[in-house]
Amino acid sequence: MTESKTHRTRSGRTLTDEEVDALSTEVAETDYDIEDLKTRRRGRPSMGSGPADVVPVRIDPELRAAIEARAEADHTTTSEIIREAIRRFLDVA
């Protein structure tokens, strides 16, 4: 006989065998739209009209420190700070 596996929630609570059975029954009885699942995109959402390109750029240490400081102050990423700076410089949306 196979030993039962212990299942836990993300918070660490151990699920009982009855709870595992109830969850598996619920999933098995759920009607899924297969076509919708097939068309669902995976990965990062696009940022504009199409897939984004990665553009390597050399930045001096002082500029990088300023970008990182601004990103931390604005609670955002360095990439978003750089994109916003380029948008403003080029006056594009």
C-alpha positions as CSV (number, residue, x, y, z in Angstrom):
1,M,0.0,0.0,0.0
2,T,1.3,3.5,-0.9
3,E,1.9,5.9,2.0
4,S,-0.2,9.0,1.7
5,K,1.7,12.3,1.0
6,T,1.4,15.3,3.2
7,H,0.0,18.3,1.4
8,R,0.3,21.9,2.8
9,T,-1.2,25.2,2.0
10,R,1.1,28.2,1.2
11,S,0.7,29.3,4.8
12,G,2.0,25.9,5.9
13,R,-1.3,24.4,7.2
14,T,-1.5,20.6,6.6
15,L,-4.5,19.6,4.5
16,T,-6.5,16.5,5.6
17,D,-7.1,13.7,3.2
18,E,-10.8,14.8,3.1
19,E,-9.8,18.3,2.1
20,V,-7.5,17.0,-0.7
21,D,-10.3,14.8,-2.0
22,A,-12.8,17.7,-1.9
23,L,-10.3,20.0,-3.8
24,S,-9.6,17.3,-6.4
25,T,-13.3,16.7,-7.0
26,E,-13.9,20.4,-7.3
27,V,-11.2,20.8,-9.9
28,A,-12.4,17.6,-11.8
29,E,-16.0,18.9,-12.0
30,T,-15.1,22.4,-13.1
31,D,-15.8,23.2,-16.8
32,Y,-12.9,24.8,-18.4
33,D,-13.0,26.7,-21.7
34,I,-10.3,24.8,-23.5
35,E,-10.0,27.3,-26.4
36,D,-9.6,30.1,-23.9
37,L,-6.8,28.2,-22.1
38,K,-5.1,27.6,-25.4
39,T,-5.1,31.3,-26.5
40,R,-4.0,32.6,-23.1
41,R,-0.5,34.1,-23.4
42,R,2.2,33.3,-21.0
43,G,5.1,35.5,-19.9
44,R,5.3,39.2,-19.4
45,P,2.5,41.4,-20.8
46,S,3.5,43.4,-23.8
47,M,4.5,47.0,-23.1
48,G,3.4,48.6,-26.3
49,S,2.4,47.6,-29.8
50,G,4.5,44.4,-29.7
51,P,7.2,42.5,-28.0
52,A,9.8,44.6,-26.3
53,D,13.5,44.5,-27.2
54,V,16.3,44.4,-24.8
55,V,18.9,47.1,-25.6
56,P,22.2,46.9,-23.9
57,V,23.6,50.3,-22.9
58,R,26.8,51.2,-21.0
59,I,26.1,53.6,-18.1
60,D,28.8,55.2,-15.9
61,P,28.7,54.4,-12.2
62,E,27.4,57.9,-11.2
63,L,24.5,57.8,-13.6
64,R,23.6,54.2,-12.5
65,A,23.7,55.3,-8.9
66,A,21.4,58.2,-9.7
67,I,19.0,55.9,-11.6
68,E,18.9,53.4,-8.7
69,A,18.3,56.2,-6.1
70,R,15.4,57.6,-8.2
71,A,13.9,54.1,-8.6
72,E,14.1,53.5,-4.9
73,A,12.6,56.9,-4.1
74,D,9.7,56.3,-6.6
75,H,9.2,52.7,-5.5
76,T,9.8,51.4,-9.0
77,T,12.4,49.7,-11.1
78,T,15.5,51.0,-12.8
79,S,14.1,49.9,-16.1
80,E,11.0,52.0,-15.6
81,I,13.1,55.0,-14.7
82,I,15.2,54.6,-17.9
83,R,12.1,54.1,-20.1
84,E,10.4,57.2,-18.7
85,A,13.5,59.3,-19.2
86,I,13.8,58.2,-22.8
87,R,10.1,58.9,-23.4
88,R,10.4,62.4,-22.0
89,F,13.6,63.1,-23.9
90,L,12.0,61.9,-27.2
91,D,8.6,63.4,-26.3
92,V,6.8,60.1,-27.1
93,A,4.0,58.4,-25.1
